[in-house]
Amino acid sequence: MNIIAIETSTTACAIALGLDTGEEFEVVLDDQRHHTETLTPGIRDLLERVRLAPKDLDRVVVDRGPGLYTGLRVGVATAIGLSLAASADLAAVTSLELLAHGASRRGVRGTFVSAVDGRRGELFVQTFELNDDIVLARSEPAVTTPAALVEQWARQEEVVTFGGDGVARYDAEFRRLTFATLLNQSIPPPLEALVLGATRPSSETITPLYLREADAIANFSTRERPS
């Protein structure tokens, strides 16, 4: 099965391609929030590189979030359009589970917390249990602040590993937890999306997992609120 995975939930724009020959390719197209400008040309160039036409794709997998609002919209819209044009199946994964599965592949075991930078001083987080043969979600995706997350785990005093671009951004906060390990993991790995997406049920459409309203809506509401 030929599968392409689209990753736009963070500041980075990345894609991965898995071929029915067993070959896999992963490309980070940009890391400065230029999703709109780089995603479609990047997909075109990667397909041309392996001499594959869009119609040769069997499945399109997209990270539906949580993450940056504009990036998610670009990624999901592109995935839907590509799946329709290629008559390919469409499937979704989340940024938080990709981080957890990526950590597991790198040998992390035990409690793992995915933390995606949500801007506005917030994080999108989810807790997982990583065992030798399975990744289990221990909580639902949620929005929190770095201070609240650190305080929560400080009270629990549980050995834990944190990963995601939110960890890198708030490194000083997380380093207060002396029993925690910080994993250098800035992008939800699109190669993991190939694996997870291959077995996910296909869907005609995908809804982004925003977890909160867009920045523009929030800013407008703030300006309009009476003093």
Stockholm file with secondary structure:
# STOCKHOLM 1.0

chainA/1-227         MNIIAIETSTTACAIALGLDTGEEFEVVLDDQRHHTETLTPGIRDLLERVRLAPKDLDRVVVDRGPGLYTGLRVGVATAIGLSLAASADLAAVTSLELLAHGASRRGVRGTFVSAVDGRRGELFVQTFELNDDIVLARSEPAVTTPAALVEQWARQEEVVTFGGDGVARYDAEFRRLTFATLLNQSIPPPLEALVLGATRPSSETITPLYLREADAIANFSTRERPS
#=GR chainA/1-227 SS CCEEEEECSSSCEEEEEECTTSCEEEEEEESSSCHHHHHHHHHHHHHHHTTCCGGGCCEEEEECCSSCHHHHHHHHHHHHHHHHHHTCEEEEECHHHHHHHHHHHTTCCEEEEEEEECSTTCEEEEEEEECSSCEEECSCCEEECHHHHHHHHHHHTCCEEEESHHHHHTHHHHTTCTTEEEECCCSCCHHHHHHHHTTSCCCSCCCCCCSSCCHHHHHHHHHHSCC
#=GC SS_cons         CCEEEEECSSSCEEEEEECTTSCEEEEEEESSSCHHHHHHHHHHHHHHHTTCCGGGCCEEEEECCSSCHHHHHHHHHHHHHHHHHHTCEEEEECHHHHHHHHHHHTTCCEEEEEEEECSTTCEEEEEEEECSSCEEECSCCEEECHHHHHHHHHHHTCCEEEESHHHHHTHHHHTTCTTEEEECCCSCCHHHHHHHHTTSCCCSCCCCCCSSCCHHHHHHHHHHSCC
//
